[in-house]
Amino acid sequence: MKIIITDGYTLNPGDLSWQGIENLGEVINYDRTPAADVAARCREAEIAITNKVPFSKETLAALPNLKLIAVTATGYNIVDTAAAAAQGIAVCNVPDYGTDSVAQHTFALLLELSNGVGKNSASVAAGGWVACEDFGYSKTPLMELAGKTMGLVGFGSIGRQTAIIARAFGMKVLYYTPRQKDTDLAEYRDLESLFKESDVVSLHCPLKSDNQQFVNRQLLQLMKPTAFLLNTARGQLINEAHLAQALNEGVIAGAGVDVLSAEPPVATNPLLSAKNIIITPHNAWMSKEARIRIMQITEENIKAFLDGKPQNRVN
């Protein structure tokens, strides 16, 4: 069984072991693969392992031996799943591996917005406290989260874990999904009401054809001028020009995002120069614990497929 790993460095920069997958076949591991080289590198592959390297319809057509694409992530929009199914290629993903890590990162973004720990620490390091006439100061307005309202768009495993953390902080939690859930963790609101009522809106929904850039000028203008927007889901959920304008004009107080519409971003992305935004480089999922789970589940996905009982198949 010939197994090609297209972008192994993303999952394993050297602190994990590929041994479990190497036991399943002949493995060729590329740290990175340009999209233009996917067909050539995977031409003989029966199994391809990818994180963010795309497999388009045209690429798949050039891979007659391919039987399985194992995506080492939950999101699988990098693969044309319909074309894969038509060609008899199974596509499997890794659900729920990063629930705790991503929820934790969501609050890391929120706490930086509410408490300015990074900015204040940088000020102290630059000599600001030594030169201060007062015993204490803050470079940013400080917000107490207790009593505030967090609105979650999406209420899967990460949304629910975020709700649990929010409640531990004493926050009221609202949620929106296309279908209401049976839950005691949060109260349901329609989308517009959630944006109006929340002090913090956090996105935890998958990217679909009907929700691209749904966070637009109209929704942002419904938010409180003191509110924050968080996104640890997918960058394409937000109209970035509209968000940048909202931040620069003080329509909302701030934003924290771990994802952008194009990654790595182009230098002209308006969010890179917007006011009151924290941007992390799509690393909410990257804890070692989460990556170990990805490796284990990917190995299990391949074993299950080879046994004729595919699991976590998305097409």
GIZI-V36491 format. One record per pair of residues at least 24 apart in sequence whose C-alpha atoms are under 7 Angstrom apart, sorted by the first residue. I is the first residue (numbers start at 1). GAP is how many residues later the second one is. Records with the same first field share a line. If there is no record, write none. Layout:
BEGIN
I=GAP, GAP
END
This chain:
BEGIN
1=24, 25, 45
2=24, 25, 43, 44, 45
3=24, 25, 42, 43, 44, 45
4=24, 25, 38, 41, 43, 44, 45
5=24, 25, 43, 44, 45
6=24, 25, 26, 27, 43, 44, 47
7=24, 25, 26, 43, 44, 46
8=24
11=280
20=279
21=278
39=24
52=26
53=25
54=24, 25
55=24, 25
56=24
57=26
60=24
70=228
72=222, 226
81=234
82=233
85=230
90=223, 225
91=222, 223, 224
92=209, 220, 221, 222
93=219, 220, 221
94=200, 203, 204, 218
96=61
97=193, 196, 197
98=187, 192
99=58, 59, 62
100=61
101=183, 184, 186, 189
102=56, 182, 183
103=55, 58, 59
105=179
106=126
109=147
110=146
114=28, 29
115=27, 28
116=24
145=24, 26
146=24, 25
147=24, 25
148=24, 51
149=24, 49, 50, 51
150=24, 48, 49, 50, 51
151=24, 43, 47, 49, 50, 51
152=24, 49, 50, 51, 52
153=24, 49, 50, 51, 52
154=49, 50, 51
155=49
158=46
159=45
192=27
195=24, 27, 28
196=26, 27, 28
199=25, 27, 28, 29
200=27, 28, 29
201=27, 28, 29
202=27, 28, 29
203=27, 28, 29, 30
204=28, 29
205=28
206=27
207=27, 30
211=26
212=24, 25
213=24, 25, 26
214=24
215=24
216=26
217=25
221=30
223=29
224=28
225=25, 26, 27, 28
226=26, 27
227=25, 26, 27
228=24, 25, 26, 27
229=25, 26, 27
230=25, 26, 27
231=25, 26, 27, 28
232=25, 26, 27
233=26
234=25, 26
235=24, 25, 26
236=24, 25
240=30, 31
241=29
244=26, 27, 30
247=27, 28, 29
248=26, 27
258=24, 25, 26
END
